[in-house]
Amino acid sequence: MNFTGEQIERYSRHIILQDVGAQGQKKIMEGKVLIIGAGGLGAPAALYLAAAGVGTIGLVDGDQVDLTNLQRQVIHFTPDVGKPKVASAKEKIEQMNPDVQVVTYEEMATASNISGIIRDYDFIIDGTDNFPAKFLINDACVFGRKPFSHGGILRFDGQTMTYLPGEVCYRCVFKGSPPKNAVPACSQAGVLGAVAGMLGTIQAAEALKYFVGKGELLTNRLLVFNALKMNFRTVNIKRNKSCPVCGEKPTIVELFDEEQPVCDLRKEKE
Amino acid sequence: MKVKVNGNDQALDKSEVSVAELLAINSVEMPDMVSVQLNGEFVKKENYVNTYLNEADEIDFLYFMGGGRRSA
């Protein structure tokens, strides 16, 4: 791949970075990233990956843009309310950077479609908002040997780790979905919009580092941060022998769908 | 006894403290929402009650975090 004059200019701040350079930028432009969930985490991740010139960005989301999304899902604008999220995100990416090819999947990731979707991608970003989807992505990536970035947020807290085949997976840390009665009620949840931005941006940086091949990924460690105290910490993690999907005696040998309790603030208030 | 919880020193006035008690001391309201790592090894939930801490142990409480769109 040869850069055009315009590309050399557009990506000049990457190219002059010693650890990226023309070679690294070329790898980014050949990269294919799948973002599952075009919401709080997926929106900032998609924007930075698009700006960086990632060759192909896949977007998976079956939802439409809602007014309550706009507080943090920065790829969607007020006139987009009611539009499919993947269509809204695709429009912004194409306006921002015509070098990027956007592929949209207007559906939720499920046990029956996820393997076929992730197959075409080099790196997957988990930008979903519920545990069943997070475990499904983990299991599909473990089975399909695909690197992925896990991200979770709650109120002012965030956590993220980067899975590489053969290394610590999400189920090594969290075996399975917590009991439904243990999950905080919606009215106690909520999230500071900027926290989603911080985390999605870290996930994008991990994807770019993966392509460039420099530095250390958040592999075998979990980054946790609290934005109220602005405290960041990484916890080292070893592979868990009793992990249900990648341990010595795995009990999960195929993908499955779990039910997710539906939670809607407007309904709760009634 | 002194232990390290989430990277911070914590003094415990009892000499026998289980993981379950440490969770209570730290006001972890929903232990089901936490994974516990003791000196780099995960403690199974069923062993919280009978796993006791030793001087200078390092414990991490890792919280379940979903997304922010609806519930977590």
Boltz contact constraints between the chains, C-beta under 6 A:
constraints:
  - contact:
      token1: [A, 39]
      token2: [B, 69]
      max_distance: 6.0
  - contact:
      token1: [A, 40]
      token2: [B, 68]
      max_distance: 6.0
  - contact:
      token1: [A, 40]
      token2: [B, 69]
      max_distance: 6.0
  - contact:
      token1: [A, 128]
      token2: [B, 67]
      max_distance: 6.0
  - contact:
      token1: [A, 129]
      token2: [B, 66]
      max_distance: 6.0
  - contact:
      token1: [A, 129]
      token2: [B, 67]
      max_distance: 6.0
  - contact:
      token1: [A, 129]
      token2: [B, 69]
      max_distance: 6.0
  - contact:
      token1: [A, 130]
      token2: [B, 66]
      max_distance: 6.0
  - contact:
      token1: [A, 131]
      token2: [B, 66]
      max_distance: 6.0
  - contact:
      token1: [A, 152]
      token2: [B, 65]
      max_distance: 6.0
  - contact:
      token1: [A, 152]
      token2: [B, 66]
      max_distance: 6.0
  - contact:
      token1: [A, 153]
      token2: [B, 65]
      max_distance: 6.0
  - contact:
      token1: [A, 153]
      token2: [B, 68]
      max_distance: 6.0
  - contact:
      token1: [A, 154]
      token2: [B, 65]
      max_distance: 6.0
  - contact:
      token1: [A, 154]
      token2: [B, 72]
      max_distance: 6.0
  - contact:
      token1: [A, 159]
      token2: [B, 65]
      max_distance: 6.0
  - contact:
      token1: [A, 173]
      token2: [B, 35]
      max_distance: 6.0
  - contact:
      token1: [A, 173]
      token2: [B, 62]
      max_distance: 6.0
  - contact:
      token1: [A, 174]
      token2: [B, 35]
      max_distance: 6.0
  - contact:
      token1: [A, 174]
      token2: [B, 64]
      max_distance: 6.0
  - contact:
      token1: [A, 178]
      token2: [B, 32]
      max_distance: 6.0
  - contact:
      token1: [A, 178]
      token2: [B, 33]
      max_distance: 6.0
  - contact:
      token1: [A, 178]
      token2: [B, 64]
      max_distance: 6.0
  - contact:
      token1: [A, 179]
      token2: [B, 32]
      max_distance: 6.0
  - contact:
      token1: [A, 182]
      token2: [B, 30]
      max_distance: 6.0
  - contact:
      token1: [A, 182]
      token2: [B, 32]
      max_distance: 6.0
  - contact:
      token1: [A, 182]
      token2: [B, 33]
      max_distance: 6.0
  - contact:
      token1: [A, 186]
      token2: [B, 71]
      max_distance: 6.0
  - contact:
      token1: [A, 189]
      token2: [B, 71]
      max_distance: 6.0
  - contact:
      token1: [A, 189]
      token2: [B, 72]
      max_distance: 6.0
  - contact:
      token1: [A, 191]
      token2: [B, 68]
      max_distance: 6.0
  - contact:
      token1: [A, 196]
      token2: [B, 68]
      max_distance: 6.0
  - contact:
      token1: [A, 233]
      token2: [B, 7]
      max_distance: 6.0
  - contact:
      token1: [A, 235]
      token2: [B, 60]
      max_distance: 6.0
  - contact:
      token1: [A, 238]
      token2: [B, 40]
      max_distance: 6.0
  - contact:
      token1: [A, 240]
      token2: [B, 42]
      max_distance: 6.0
  - contact:
      token1: [A, 263]
      token2: [B, 70]
      max_distance: 6.0
  - contact:
      token1: [A, 263]
      token2: [B, 71]
      max_distance: 6.0
